[in-house]
Amino acid sequence: KLSSMRGDAEGSLRWYQNVVPPREGLPGDHAADLAMDYNNLGTGYYNLSRFNESDAAFRRGIELLQATFGADHPRIGFVRFGQVMALIQLGRFDEARTAVVEAQSSLAKGATPGTPNPAAVNIDRALALLEYFTSDYANALQHINAAIEVTRSSSPVSLAGTLLLRGRIELAQGDALRAAETFRESER
């Protein structure tokens, strides 16, 4: 994680590639921790645009969590959210839609009423990206606007990325003026 935080995505990925496989064979009950390592491995692959490997790592993490906690645990939703993003990049949109519903269901199991999902899990942003790639720009804009409201209390970098997606959606809708405003807002 430290390598990743320092911007060394390849170093982070190498660490997880070297550590995760040997941990599979360790005795004892550590499946939940190993599943989260697979989540981090999946994120590392995703950050390097290695989406097939990312999906495989997320799937393994989900398998381990399901074997440990059952089919519908909040951690599964967290890992499945990463998988959703990989599936979108792979163009497997129907699978991504199904996985979004599963992620929402799992996350809801652990949610405290009235509180949002963890900042890293912005379902509306994922849905906006999915709708953008499937050319459903009206729904994409609706989802991205909801995502922006959640993201405003998050990091400035997350907000900038979310605003950039809104600008891309607006541009795809043919609204170049609004897109230009959004792109300027993302730079602040």
N, C-alpha and C positions, 0 to 999 in steps of 0.2 A: 504494500500500500504506500509506503514512503516513496518508493521509486515512482509510482504513478503520480503522487502528489507533487513530486519535483519535476513532473513533465517527462519522465523517462518511461513511456508506455512499454517500450521493448524490454527494458530492464525488469519492470514489474511482471510482464508476461513470462520472461525467462525464469524468474523466481517461482512463479506458480507452476510452470511446466516442470520444474525440477522437484518441487515439493509435493504436489498433489498426487501424482501416480503412486509413489512409495507409501503415502498415507493410506491408500486404499487397503493395503495388506496389514496394517497395524491391528493388533488385537484390542478389544474393548469397544465401548459404545461411544463413538465419536462421529457418527454419521451426520448429525446436524452441523457440526463444525466443518466437516469435510464438504458438505453441500454448499456452505457459504464460501469455501475455497473455490469450488467449481463456479460459483456465481462470479467471484473475482476473476477467475480464469476466463470465463465467458466475456466479462467486461473488457479484459485485456485484449482478447481477440477482436472484439467489436471495435475498440479504439484504434486498432490497426487495420480495420476494414476486412477482417478475415471472418466473414459472417457465417459460413458453414461451420467452421470450428467453434465459433461463438455459440451458435445454436446447439451444437452437440454438447458443449460444456454446460450450458444452461439446462438442457434436458437431463444430464446426469445429476446435476444438483437437485432438480425437481424429483427425480426418481428416489434419491436418497432421503429427501424430506418426506415424500409420501410413504416410504417404507417405515420411517420413524414416527411420523405424526398422523398419518392418514391422508386422505385425499384433499382436504380443504383446510389448510393451516395458513396463518398470515405470512409466514416466511416463504411459503410456496408462491404466494402472490407476488412477493418482492422479487424472487428469482424469475418467475414467469414474466414479469414486466420487462426484464432484460431480454428475455427470449422474444417477446413481442417486437422489440426494436430490431433485433436481428432478422426476424421473419419479414418485417416490412422491407428492410434493405435487400433481402433475397427475393422480393416480389411475391412472396407466398401470403397474399393478402387474406384469403379465406382462413388460413390457419392463424394468422395474426388476429383476425376478428374474434375467433373462438378463444384464443389465448387471452385477449383483453377481458372478455367476460369472465373467464376463469380467474384471472388476476384480481379483478374487482371483487369477485365473490370471496376469494381467500383473504384479501386485505380487509374486507368488511368484518370478517370473523374476529379480527383482533383490534378493530377500531374502537376508540372511545367516542361515544356519541358527541357530535358537534366538533370533532377535531379532524383536520385533513390527513391524508396519507403522508408518509415521510416525504420530505422535499424531493428526494431522488425519484419518487414514484409519482409522476404527474400523468395520470390516465388521460386527461383531456389533451395533453400535448401529444401523447402517443396516438390518440384517435385523430387529432388534427393532421399528423404526419401521414397516417394511413389514408385518410380521406383526400389529402393532397395528392398522394401517389395514385389514387384511383380516380382522380379528376372530379371529385365531389367537393368543389370549392366552397359552396355555401355552407355545408356542414363542417368543413375544415375550418372556415373562418369562425363559426360558432364555437367550436372546440378550442381553437387557439385563443380566442378572447377569454374564455373561462380559464385556460391555462395561465394566461398572463396575470390574471387577478391573483392566482395562487403563487405564481412565481415572483411577484413584486416583493413579497416578504422574504424571498430566498436570496441567493447571491446575485450580484450584478452581472456576472458572467452567464448564469442561467437565464436571467431576464433578457440579456442581449441575444442569446441564442433563440429564445422563444419569440422575441420580436422579429428577428431575421426570418423565421419561418412564417410569421404573419405577413411580412413584406413579400415573401415569395408567393404566398397564397393570393394576396391582393394583386400582384403582378400577373399571376395566372388568370385571374378574373378580368384582367384588362384595365385595372384601376392603377395606372402608373403614378398618378399624382399622390394618391394615398400611400402607395408602396414607397415612394420616395420619402414621404413624411415618416413612415414607420422605420425605414432604414436609418434615417437621421436620428430618430429617437433611440435606436439600438446602439448608436455610437456614443451616447451621453454617459 
